[in-house]
Amino acid sequence: MAEPVRILIDTDPGIDDALAILLALASPEVQVEGISVVFGNCAVDQGVRNALAVLDLVHAPQIPVARGMERPLVQPLLLAPETHGDTGLGYARLPEPTRQPHPRHGMDLIVEMARSAPGEITLVALGPLTNLAMALRREPRLVNWLRRVIIMGGAIRHQGNTTPLAEFNVYCDPHAAHIVYHSGLPITLVPLDVTYQVVLKPEHVNYLLSFESPVAHFIADATRFYMEFHDAYQQIEGCVINDPLALAVAFAPDLVGTEAHFVDVDISGGVSMGKTFADFYRMTGKPTNMEVALTVDHTRFINLFVERMACLCRSIPA
């Protein structure tokens, strides 16, 4: 078996972020080196608490969690309690964490881990890109140190989920996204075009509940809120699990089909503020700056996710 991919997760721990953390810990193909937390689905301090509590749930106290940026670079702060609940984890209630966060700032954790292992760390960015943008400003050599950056964000041909055009993570801090997109980092973008094809259904959750594990009950309580949101606002039965798909691309890149494009984000204001777009017809003449996932084997991914969660539930019984 190949050596596991060393990953650092930059996240705003709401519901699907928590599921992505669980998927990482249930996947022997990756090794989680650390977690940096940013504002987004919930306030940053709540996000730190959520990340620590999820790690406690699955007995993973060795993974450092660092508090990062608490607000966007330019835009007003935007959170998502209507999507993820007041705590960010829906109806789930986890005990208070047993430990304190890492003493370093989230952007410093990114820089230090990449510097200590140049070419070895894959950053999986699941929230607004403020931590990464600030890390790039602090240490431009980060572009050469990171092996790869996988970003869950943007809506290319798909409609937005925060404005008619813009996806939440990018809209929360489009200026940070602009910095990251144009940084020269080796980026794979996982936009709503593919994530909205991966839907966790009630029958999947009921299957997990058959294992009588605290992990299963956490997933059920968290996703019940998420499913209610999707039903009420988007007429989707079940819930879209955006972040676990992006996490899975770190160890199973063939789950998605990608194309190389020049990609940018609108920071000019107006109705398209925060819109991520690709130059499909090479109209700008600018070189490609990332790989964009535009197709997905959604059945294979959902089956993989549910089975990995089942294995986690078996390993942590009630």
Secondary structure, DSSP 8 states (H G I E B T S, - for coil): ----EEEEEEE--SHHHHHHHHHHHT-TTEEEEEEEE-SSSS-HHHHHHHHHHHHHHTT-TTS-EEE--SS-SSS-----HHHH-SSSSTT------SS--BSS-HHHHHHHHHHHSTTTEEEEE-S-SHHHHHHHHH-TTHHHH-SEEEEE---SSS--SSSSS--HHHHH-HHHHHHHHTS---EEEE-HHHHTT-EE-HHHHHHHHTT--HHHHHHHHHHHHHHHHHHHHH--SSEE-HHHHHHHHTT-GGGEEEEEE-EEE--S-STTTT-EEE-TT--S-----EEEEEEE-HHHHHHHHHHHHHHHHHHS--
